[in-house]
Amino acid sequence: MPRDVHPRLLRSFAAVAETLHFGRAAERLHLAQQAVSRDVQALERELGCALFHRSTRSVELTDTGAALLPKVRQLLELQREITALGGNRALLVDVNSPGGEREFTAELVLAAARRRCPEAELLARYCGGLTAAARELAAHRVDASFGRYAGLPAAARARLAHVPVRLEPMAVFLPLGHPLAALPAVPLAALAGHPVDVFAGQPDTAEWTDLGRRLLAEHGLAAAPGRTPPVGPAEFARYLVRHGSPVLTTVRALDVLGGVVRALVDPVPLSLVGLVHRAGDRRPGLAALRACAAELAAAEGWLSRPPGCWLPAEDAALL
C-alpha cells in the first residue's frame, strides 16, 4: 500500500502529463527541470509503476499514467478549493515571460501591485503563453495572466475579464548573418521573400501565432512552416541560427546569442498586452493588479498609438 503522496509530486506529474515535456513542465511550475524529474520518479516509486515512456526524443504517458491523470486533476482541484476556504490564498500571477534582468510589462505591474497591497501574497508563475494560461485559469491553477486577449477563443473569453495594459511595437529576431540584420529597423515590405516564423508549431501561444498570421496576410507576406518550438534561451539561439527565418517578437525582447532584434516599421505593427483573469474574482491582490495596470498604462502612455501603426480590429475594439 503506498504511503501518503505529497501534492507536489502530483503537480509535477500533471504538468509533465499535460505538456509531455519535462522542460516545459518545469517552466510552468517555476521549478528546475531536475526537480520535476525527481518528483515524477518519486511518485512512480510510491505507486510502484511507470507513468511515462521516456526516450531522448519524446515523453508519452503509459496506460497507467493516462488513467491516473484525471484523478490527479480532481485531487489538485479539491486541494485548491480546500485551500481557498481560508480566504487568504496566494494569488498566482502568470507573468508570461521567463524573467531575466529586464523587467517586462507583467513584472512591472506585479511589482507595483505588491507595493500597493503588501498584505496580499502575489506569486509569479510562467505558463509560456496566454493560450496555455487560459487553461490554467479555467482550472484555477493560476489567477491572472498577461497577453493578447483578442486571440483567445470566444468560449474562453466569455469566462474571463480583461484590462488593456500596453501596446507593444513588434519586431523580429534575425540571425547575425541574415541580409536584413544590418538594417536599423526592418520595413514590413522588406520581409517579402523571407518567411516569418510565428511559432505555428507551439499550441501554447496560439494567440500570438494568430496575430502574426494576420499581420503577414494583410501585408502579403509569408509565414514560415510550423516547427517544434525551442525551450529556453540557449535552445532558442540554436533554433534561430539553424532555421535562419526571421522570428516575430516585440521590441522589448531580450537579445539572443548569434542574433539581433530589429523593430518592424512602415507601418509599426502593435501587440495589445492585457491583464486577464477569471470574471468575478474580487480578491484584494487582484484589485491591486487591475489598479496598477491601469495607472501605469495612463502614466507611461502605454496605450498610445503611434501614427501609421497597425493593430487588428479585434484588438482595437478592446481599447
Summary of the structure (lengths in Angstrom):
residues: 319
radius of gyration: 20.6
end to end distance: 57.1
largest distance: 67.9
contacts: 994
relative contact order: 0.14
helix: 43%
strand: 20%
